[in-house]
Amino acid sequence: MSLAAESPLQSSSSGEDFAAFLDSELDLASSESSLNEENDKEIDLQEQRSKRQKLEGFDTLEDLETETLVKPIEEHIGTSTAGKYVICPPHPGFFKGLCIRCGQIEEDGSGVAFGYIHKDLRLGNVEIERLRGADLKNLLHKKKLILILDLDHTLLNSTRFADITSDEEYLFRQIDGMKDDPDRSLFRLDTMHMLTKLRPFVHNFLKEASSFCEMYIYTMAERSYAMEIAKLLDPDKVYFDSKVITQSDCTQRHQKGLDVILGAESLVVILDDTEAVWHRHKDNLIQMERYHFFASSCRQFGFNAKSLSQLMKDERESDGALATVLKILKRTHQMLFDPDVASDVSTRDVRPLLKGIRQEILQGCRIVFSRVFPSKSPAQDHPIWKMAERLGATCYTEVDPSVTHVISTDTGTQKAHWAAQKKKFLVSPHWIEASNFLWQRQKEEDFPISNPRSRNS
């Protein structure tokens, strides 16, 4: 991620038709290329009048909206505004500074830019909500979720040529020998001076998820990188097409948001390795275990260990991160569209479903921490404490007979001794982290404590 849902507009060829229509109707490339500095203002006014004349060439405002915005969208989502006389304001949106319904010049820059749909498109809030409502009906009819996918460390790992270590040099030879292999997962991006390794199971994951999810790529990377990666993941453009959202599309610095997704938040599931960038949408997030294939990735995150490439190993496809999360997605989908549930499907929401599934993982576990975080800071504010609670565990600051687990980094603490004497589980914090990423309570014996340091607390 550091290297760096389907909207109604983009969910089929109708989205491309919409963008093409805007280009053909309002494209000023030829006139813009002939501008000179002395006549900029006059020519700009002429262009604006010309564009407005084109827009005003329709018999009615209804015809204009239907042709420019509504028609391509409605062809896909199956709804119609036919027979409804709609006027501005509010303006549904702007293209190249002019309202796509009435041709009025944009004045306040309101609304949201949808640059990944078309670089000159901005939609108003009322229109966004209308489209989201229509898309919700469409996806509920199709029984589909919206799946937002991060790239680096979630679906793949990339590194620059300059960061390849001596014990990774074999990868270049491996790539040369795999050029004709359609199932290869290691790629050399010469134009970007990078190697990219796709995460095991990624192609099967995308194929299966596409049957019940409308999918977006959403990355903090630059668009040039994201589009190169999209070609590797989706060479035939059957999963994403142009639904690739990048750094330049974000409306808030260093944050990702669903405000640029023309879909209902109640259907959105996000897969990302970084929780912090989804501050406003944590309830939609499934945090992925980071995929550290290259040594540079381990160094970047401060891991003093050899990477998968250095060990000449990889995740297993059968029970790796993507195979695991696919099961969770399928279960969430089944629960949301369960015909035996009494509530109206339009009122259902993936967020409480994900929360409930997550809380099953450590349900019944009563946990005390020992030497896991600084004693001066409130224990309840520590990420590992919060993670345990999200997984359904109950956390305490002191031991009592009801405690089932002591989580520690040191076998020499008083609480660790107590756990050993009372035959309670004594495990490292990695037990909680592994349970979180694998969505299943892990075997305690696989997470022993090492490196004892002291005999306090």
Salt bridges, closest charged atoms under 4 A:
GLU6 OE2 - LYS243 NZ 2.82
ASP23 OD1 - HIS118 NE2 2.74
ASP27 OD1 - LYS96 NZ 3.32
GLU42 OE2 - ARG49 NH2 3.76
GLU56 OE2 - ARG52 NE 3.88
GLU65 OE2 - ARG101 NH2 2.71
GLU67 OE2 - LYS71 NZ 3.82
GLU74 OE2 - ARG130 NH1 3.02
GLU106 OE2 - ARG122 NE 3.61
ASP120 OD2 - LYS119 NZ 3.07
GLU127 OE2 - ARG130 NH2 2.82
GLU129 OE2 - ARG132 NH1 3.05
ASP150 OD1 - LYS256 NZ 3.15
ASP152 OD2 - HIS153 ND1 3.57
ASP176 OD1 - LYS179 NZ 3.99
ASP190 OD1 - ARG188 NE 2.56
GLU208 OE1 - LYS330 NZ 2.63
GLU214 OE2 - LYS142 NZ 3.95
GLU214 OE2 - LYS144 NZ 3.46
GLU228 OE2 - LYS231 NZ 3.34
ASP249 OD2 - ARG223 NH2 2.82
GLU265 OE1 - HIS281 ND1 3.89
GLU265 OE1 - ARG351 NH1 3.29
ASP272 OD2 - LYS256 NZ 2.75
ASP273 OD2 - ARG290 NE 2.71
ASP314 OD2 - LYS197 NZ 2.69
GLU315 OE2 - ARG199 NH2 2.73
ASP319 OD2 - ARG316 NH2 2.65
ASP349 OD2 - ARG351 NH2 2.75
GLU360 OE2 - ARG331 NH2 3.02
ASP410 OD2 - ARG371 NE 3.91
GLU433 OE1 - HIS430 ND1 2.93
GLU444 OE2 - HIS405 NE2 2.85
GLU444 OE2 - ARG441 NH2 2.73
